[in-house]
Amino acid sequence: MKILIAAPSPKQREGGVSNVVHNMAESLRARGHEVTCLFREEVLAGRDGGGRFETVRFAVKLAAQLAKNGKIFDVVNIHAPGGFAYGLLRRLRTGSGLPPYVMLLHGIEERRNYAMRREAKKGRAWFFGFKNRLWQHIYHMRLYRWSALTADHAIAINRETWSMLQLKYNREAQRVWYIPNGVESRFLFQQQHRDGPALRLLFAGTWLDHKGVYYLRDAFEELAKLLPELQLTIACCHVEATTVRSFFMPATREKLEVIPFVPAAEMPDLYARHDIFILPSLMEGMPIVLLEAMAMGMPVVTTETCGMMDIVEDGHNGLLTKPADSTGIVAAVCRMARSQELRARLGCAAHETMKRHTWARVAEELEKVFSLAAAER
């Protein structure tokens, strides 16, 4: 098949969405398909990039390109919300021969609204004031809705999103598919767990409120008192180290290592240098960094929400805490830090879990959906 994968995200592989696109493309090519990828900077150029309406411009320009040259593809996979304009175009030009549109949705916006509305009441939501909430509902929510409703088939990477597409957006079960993200084979080796207490914590992710950074800070402030030798690395945060350090109390700043950017090739070494991976996100899709850490046999502490619950089974291959619960994070990290046996057992189970979540397996599932959509053309 000739497949186009498009996403309104930067081409740089270190981003979450772009990482997914690159790996999807490579695994599908390995199965003999011809795959073309289009990212934000390849659809938009110059003054067209950036700004409040960037997603709309991306969607419209992509639809225009496909209207002109899209017939060479057997199927078009567009990551939401970048596909709504093409979806509308196909509805308006029935019989035009344009390839079917398969949407991929990383996470449901209803979860963001639910989580951040509660955080805003605590003063812990940076961009969720009244005007932001209004804009979210009249703009972003509509783009996601149109992307979902105009797609021929929809792929969700976590079960929560898969259910919402059916229950709220009334998509037929036969046209909604659950295909979780995969992990690259280079991460599938199990690290050794050193004797004694675990002293090196790792958080990897953009420094944003919905990543649970307030609860990471609160938990580490308490952990620093209980385990004085504990160190925390904050990596891939994409902000200046001084910005992150200023978030913490002066007494704990010396226990921090901040690495704003880590090249994709260096991620295995980053995981190998740490004992426990912690991801206290309030909402996610299916976080790649969590899958990578588990593949390397790291014991993980994360929240029981979104795609984390699809992968992590509490007490078996990781520990789950409630979202927005720094006390729960402290308890989970203390359990792990004080028990080498627990870390080894959870890490081993995490490694075994991720053997079933390779990109090769993802490609097999994608191939089924794309073939079905192409056959309907």
Residue pairs with C-beta under 8 A, 6 or more apart in sequence:
1 33
1 34
1 74
1 75
1 367
1 370
1 371
1 374
2 33
2 34
2 36
2 72
2 73
2 74
3 28
3 33
3 34
3 35
3 36
3 73
3 74
3 75
3 76
3 77
3 370
4 35
4 36
4 37
4 38
4 66
4 70
4 73
4 75
4 76
4 77
4 99
5 21
5 24
5 25
5 35
5 36
5 37
5 38
5 77
5 78
5 79
6 37
6 38
6 39
6 43
6 62
6 76
6 77
6 78
6 79
6 82
6 83
7 17
7 18
7 21
7 37
7 38
7 39
7 40
7 78
7 79
7 82
8 40
8 43
8 54
8 55
8 58
8 59
8 79
8 81
8 82
9 15
9 17
9 18
9 21
9 39
9 40
9 79
10 18
10 39
10 40
10 41
11 18
11 37
11 39
11 40
11 41
11 42
12 18
13 19
13 22
13 264
14 236
14 261
14 262
14 263
14 264
16 106
16 285
16 287
16 288
17 79
17 106
18 39
19 264
19 288
20 79
20 106
20 157
20 181
20 288
21 37
21 39
21 79
22 37
23 182
23 184
23 359
23 362
24 35
24 77
24 359
24 362
24 363
24 366
25 35
25 37
26 359
27 182
27 359
27 360
27 362
27 363
27 366
28 35
28 363
28 366
28 367
29 35
30 360
30 363
31 363
31 364
31 367
33 367
36 73
38 62
38 65
40 49
40 54
40 58
41 49
43 58
43 61
43 62
43 65
44 54
44 57
44 58
44 61
48 57
48 61
51 57
55 81
55 82
55 143
56 85
56 143
58 82
59 81
59 82
59 83
59 84
59 85
59 86
59 143
60 85
62 78
62 82
62 83
62 85
62 86
63 85
63 86
63 88
63 89
66 76
66 86
66 89
66 98
66 99
67 89
67 93
67 98
70 76
70 98
70 99
71 97
71 98
71 99
73 99
74 99
74 370
74 374
74 377
75 99
75 100
75 102
75 370
75 373
75 374
75 377
76 83
76 86
76 99
76 100
76 101
76 102
77 102
77 103
77 104
77 155
77 366
77 370
78 86
78 101
78 102
78 103
78 104
78 147
79 103
79 104
79 105
79 106
80 103
80 104
80 105
80 106
80 143
80 144
80 147
80 148
81 140
81 143
81 144
81 146
81 147
82 147
83 101
83 103
83 147
83 150
83 151
84 143
84 146
84 147
84 150
86 101
86 150
87 101
87 103
87 146
87 147
87 149
87 150
87 151
88 146
88 150
89 98
90 96
90 98
90 100
90 101
90 150
90 152
91 150
97 377
99 374
99 377
100 152
100 153
100 373
100 374
100 376
100 377
101 150
101 151
101 152
102 151
102 152
102 153
102 154
102 155
102 369
102 370
102 373
103 147
103 148
103 151
103 153
103 154
103 155
104 154
104 155
104 156
104 157
105 144
105 147
105 148
105 154
105 155
105 156
105 157
105 161
105 165
106 157
106 161
106 285
106 286
107 157
107 158
107 161
107 283
107 284
107 285
107 306
107 307
108 160
108 161
108 164
109 136
109 140
109 141
109 144
110 164
110 168
111 160
111 283
111 305
111 306
112 136
112 210
112 283
113 133
113 136
113 137
113 141
114 283
115 210
115 282
115 283
115 305
115 323
115 324
116 125
116 128
116 209
116 210
116 282
116 283
117 125
117 128
117 133
118 324
119 125
119 128
119 209
119 210
119 214
119 282
119 324
120 128
120 129
120 133
124 209
124 214
125 209
126 208
126 209
127 209
128 136
128 209
145 169
148 154
148 165
148 169
148 171
149 169
149 171
151 175
152 175
152 373
152 376
153 175
153 176
153 177
153 369
153 372
153 373
154 165
154 171
154 175
154 176
154 177
155 177
155 178
155 179
155 366
155 369
156 162
156 165
156 176
156 177
156 178
156 179
157 178
157 179
157 180
157 181
157 285
157 286
157 307
158 178
158 180
158 285
158 286
158 306
158 307
158 310
159 178
159 307
159 309
159 310
160 306
160 307
161 285
162 176
162 177
162 178
165 171
165 176
166 172
166 173
166 176
177 365
177 369
179 362
179 365
179 366
179 369
180 286
180 307
180 310
180 311
180 357
180 362
181 285
181 286
181 288
181 291
181 307
181 357
181 362
182 291
182 357
182 358
182 359
182 360
182 361
182 362
183 288
183 291
183 292
183 294
183 295
183 354
183 357
183 358
183 359
184 292
184 359
185 358
185 359
186 268
187 267
187 268
187 271
187 291
187 292
187 295
187 296
187 354
188 295
188 296
188 351
188 354
188 355
188 358
189 296
189 297
190 296
190 297
190 347
190 348
190 351
191 271
191 272
191 296
191 297
191 298
191 347
193 275
193 297
193 299
193 340
193 343
193 344
193 347
194 275
194 340
195 340
196 340
197 227
197 229
197 337
197 338
197 340
198 275
198 276
198 299
198 336
198 337
198 340
198 343
199 227
199 229
199 230
199 231
199 275
199 337
200 231
200 233
200 273
200 274
200 275
200 276
201 220
201 223
201 230
201 231
201 232
201 233
201 274
201 275
201 276
201 277
201 278
201 333
202 232
202 233
202 235
202 270
202 271
202 274
202 276
202 277
202 278
202 293
202 298
203 216
203 232
203 233
203 234
203 235
203 277
203 278
203 279
203 280
204 234
204 235
204 236
204 262
204 270
204 277
204 279
204 289
204 293
205 211
205 236
205 237
205 279
205 281
205 287
205 289
206 236
206 237
206 238
207 213
207 234
207 237
207 238
207 239
207 243
207 244
209 282
210 281
210 282
210 283
211 279
211 280
211 281
211 282
212 279
212 280
212 281
212 282
212 303
212 323
212 324
213 247
213 280
215 280
215 324
215 325
215 326
215 329
216 278
216 280
216 326
216 329
217 247
217 248
218 326
219 280
219 326
219 327
219 329
219 330
219 333
220 230
220 232
220 248
220 252
220 255
221 248
221 249
221 252
222 326
222 330
223 230
223 330
223 333
223 334
224 230
224 251
224 252
224 255
226 330
226 334
227 334
227 337
230 255
230 337
231 255
231 256
231 257
232 255
232 256
232 257
233 256
233 257
233 258
233 259
233 270
233 273
233 274
234 244
234 256
234 257
234 258
234 259
235 258
235 259
235 262
235 270
236 259
236 260
236 261
236 262
236 289
237 244
237 258
237 259
237 260
238 260
238 261
239 260
240 260
241 258
241 260
244 256
244 258
245 253
245 256
245 258
248 256
259 270
262 270
267 292
268 292
268 296
271 277
271 292
271 293
271 296
271 298
272 296
274 298
275 298
275 299
275 336
275 337
275 343
276 298
276 299
276 300
276 301
276 333
276 336
276 337
276 343
277 289
277 290
277 293
277 294
277 298
277 299
277 300
277 301
278 300
278 301
278 302
278 329
278 333
279 287
279 289
279 290
279 300
279 301
279 302
279 303
279 308
280 301
280 302
280 303
280 321
280 323
280 326
280 329
281 287
281 302
281 303
281 305
281 306
281 308
281 323
282 303
282 305
282 323
282 324
283 305
283 306
284 305
284 306
284 307
284 308
285 306
285 307
286 306
286 307
286 310
286 311
287 307
287 308
290 300
290 302
290 308
290 311
290 312
291 311
291 354
291 357
293 300
293 350
294 300
294 311
294 312
294 317
294 318
294 350
294 351
294 353
294 354
295 350
295 351
295 354
296 351
297 347
297 348
297 350
297 351
298 347
298 350
299 318
299 319
299 336
299 342
299 343
299 346
299 347
299 350
300 312
300 317
300 318
300 319
300 346
300 350
301 318
301 319
301 320
301 321
301 329
301 332
301 333
301 336
302 308
302 312
302 318
302 319
302 320
302 321
303 320
303 321
303 322
303 323
303 325
304 314
304 320
304 321
304 322
304 323
305 323
308 320
309 320
311 317
311 353
311 357
312 318
312 319
312 320
312 350
314 320
315 346
316 346
316 349
317 346
317 349
317 350
317 352
317 353
318 346
318 350
319 332
319 335
319 336
319 346
321 328
321 329
321 331
321 332
322 328
335 342
336 342
336 343
336 346
